[in-house]
Amino acid sequence: MDGYYAFMLVATAFVLMMTVPALALFYGGMSRSKSVLNMMMMSFVAAAIVGILYVAVGWSMGFGGDGTLFANPFELLWLDGVTTDSYIFVMFQMTFAIITTALISGAVADRMKFSAWVVFVPIWALVVYFPLAHMVFSCTDDSLICGRIGAQDYAGGTAVHINAGVAGLVLAVLLGKRLGFGKEPMRPHNLTLTMLGAGMLWLGWYGFNVGSIVFTGETDEANVAQFMSETGRTFANTTLATFAAILAWLLVERLLHGKATSLGAASGIVAGLVAITPAAGAVDIGGAVAIGAVAGALCAWAVGWKFKLGYDDSLDVVGVHLVGGLVGTVLIGFFSTAEGAGGVDGLFYGGGAGSLVDQVLGALVAIAYSGVLTAVIALAIKFTIGLRIPEESEVEGIDLDQHGESAYDLHTSLSSGGKTGLLAPSTKTEGANA
Amino acid sequence: MKLVTAVIKPHKWEDVREALETFGVTGMTVSEVSGYGRQKGHTEVYRGAEYDVALVPKIRLEIVVEDADADDVVGIVVKTAQTGRIGDGKVWVTPVDTVVRVRTGDRDAAAV
């Protein structure tokens, strides 16, 4: 039991690292140099807001008891009645709420008012994420997706990735395209940050997937053996699916566009991790490689949809998280094995279509729930405080407009204000302290 | 006096400098510039989205020489910077009225 507690401490810290700083770096590098700080700030502030809200009512709504959509938010208000030795499980689930919310920010790059984001984040977590987490992770008999439908989701294909992907799509559509979308180049400004962020996400994902094991805490031989086999399986599946997705993404790129790119490799990492997340406990190594490969190839193709369909999902939350999440969630119906955590054989393993139907139903509920409620929240914000910054501010850069900062100072010789500077220093110290 | 201006591929810059020094050119001004010629820029692909990058990085050399040396200097630059592939650059010659060395006030041939 002590070992399990230590394991969860590490897993939880890893998952928190996925948002701050891994996702911030991954997204920040892909945005333009005039918006990188805003991109990172959306992750940082999402962590702060959702974290506090989670201990207030999130844990209670998700894991506080029975309920089809959510449990009683007031039963464990501010963790009242939760013993401190259970706090690490609260914290672990809190990091899931944080990263799911932060993931959405990739769809709104460069143009969403920071105040609108700060209002959107807690309402969305409260109305959309906490209930979906209950439906999927709490898994009481009454909970809709896990209990009633019986869909498997090991670490968050529906609650995290499909959910964030749909929310990103809805926000991108309601916000409108960035100025110049499809006409002006909007190249990633620093792919080294993106590669670094992707690598850190990968590391953090071991906490995400492997830490999602449900362990009874009993240290008899059978339980310990079950713990070791399940953590080993999820670790191996997470790794192998990611390898396959990198190769698949690069292959599709090479065939479609002539070159295998670094952004493709970084994106392949995330696509593979997203897809194996729901399936990490359900499939064997062969299934993991297949799921990773399908996700890598399909996501590489899906990121082009935004140009064809005309919505500006800036950093491909839909193409990577919604599509990747669907790939993993649905393919469980084909590749799951009875030896896995769910104990169900999929279509390819001699089981019937039952698991496949459950998986598709679970995904559809997540899409509908997240889509409708995200739209209601976003429209309410749009018609009250407004979602989007003015055109002039967008051209000048959201960093300067919303935060009064710029990420890089590349003109020090002209603006340093020293002896040789051409521009006057902005502040002068005079008088006694000069 | 002539001003020879050359825009060349960056990887040819060291060869050109060496050849010009061997010939006896004593100084030049070098800058990193970007631009495009007939071939336009190039295309980069990010997650399947193609971006035309109109401006290609180049090196610009500016060399002031005496009239008699101008043709030789142009010849050296062309010969050394040539790869035969698209985007090798351009060289042009413009007349210069006066050259003054700031340190001494020397003029024209003495200032080069």
Interface residues (C-beta under 8 A of the other chain):
Chain A: P185 M186 R187 P188 E253 L256 H257 G258 K259 T261 L263 G264 S267 A300 W301 V303 G304 F307 D316 G319
Chain B: E44 V45 Y46 R47 G48 A49 E50 Y51 D52 V53
